[in-house]
Amino acid sequence: MSSYGKKEFKHAPKLGAVVVSDDSEPPQFSFRYLQAGFCIRDCTKDQKVALANRLKELSQLSWQQLRQAGKGGLGYEIISRDCIKAGIPNHVTEETHLIAFRFAGKAPMVGYRQKVTFFVLWLDRVFTLYDHGT
């Protein structure tokens, strides 16, 4: 089942507990697949602080609230993979929706959602990942 709006049940392997994943849960963030050239180490001190603050803000809301917030605030927008100028990791399939949250002013962090986790692939701090328009 899709993680967009439908509950998914999965047995946690070590604890044996049932994990419920749906839009009423807040996001968790992973930097496991963060790409070279778009890393935290490439950010300025102010951008790092802004990133930490934004992650805190986003983690206080549910995925449903974030979807409804709109791209200008705490919400997100879907980015077409055809627009991405960097190499997309092999594990990101054609069906995977790439989404962008703003983290430092209008600078986006782009990645994908899997259940409640948002995997950050790129921190586009200098706006080179895709055409951002005017």
ChimeraX attribute file (.defattr): number of C-alpha atoms within 10 A of each C-alpha:
attribute: neighborCount
match mode: 1-to-1
recipient: residues
	/A:1	8
	/A:2	10
	/A:3	14
	/A:4	16
	/A:5	14
	/A:6	14
	/A:7	16
	/A:8	15
	/A:9	13
	/A:10	12
	/A:11	11
	/A:12	10
	/A:13	8
	/A:14	6
	/A:15	7
	/A:16	9
	/A:17	11
	/A:18	12
	/A:19	12
	/A:20	15
	/A:21	20
	/A:22	21
	/A:23	19
	/A:24	16
	/A:25	18
	/A:26	19
	/A:27	22
	/A:28	15
	/A:29	15
	/A:30	13
	/A:31	14
	/A:32	9
	/A:33	14
	/A:34	19
	/A:35	17
	/A:36	13
	/A:37	13
	/A:38	21
	/A:39	17
	/A:40	18
	/A:41	10
	/A:42	14
	/A:43	18
	/A:44	11
	/A:45	11
	/A:46	9
	/A:47	18
	/A:48	16
	/A:49	13
	/A:50	16
	/A:51	22
	/A:52	12
	/A:53	13
	/A:54	16
	/A:55	15
	/A:56	11
	/A:57	11
	/A:58	20
	/A:59	15
	/A:60	13
	/A:61	16
	/A:62	17
	/A:63	24
	/A:64	16
	/A:65	17
	/A:66	21
	/A:67	14
	/A:68	12
	/A:69	13
	/A:70	13
	/A:71	16
	/A:72	11
	/A:73	11
	/A:74	18
	/A:75	20
	/A:76	20
	/A:77	17
	/A:78	14
	/A:79	17
	/A:80	11
	/A:81	16
	/A:82	7
	/A:83	11
	/A:84	15
	/A:85	11
	/A:86	15
	/A:87	8
	/A:88	13
	/A:89	11
	/A:90	7
	/A:91	8
	/A:92	13
	/A:93	9
	/A:94	9
	/A:95	7
	/A:96	13
	/A:97	16
	/A:98	20
	/A:99	21
	/A:100	21
	/A:101	26
	/A:102	23
	/A:103	24
	/A:104	21
	/A:105	10
	/A:106	15
	/A:107	18
	/A:108	23
	/A:109	23
	/A:110	26
	/A:111	25
	/A:112	18
	/A:113	19
	/A:114	16
	/A:115	21
	/A:116	20
	/A:117	16
	/A:118	17
	/A:119	21
	/A:120	24
	/A:121	23
	/A:122	23
	/A:123	29
	/A:124	23
	/A:125	22
	/A:126	10
	/A:127	12
	/A:128	12
	/A:129	19
	/A:130	15
	/A:131	10
	/A:132	12
	/A:133	4
	/A:134	3
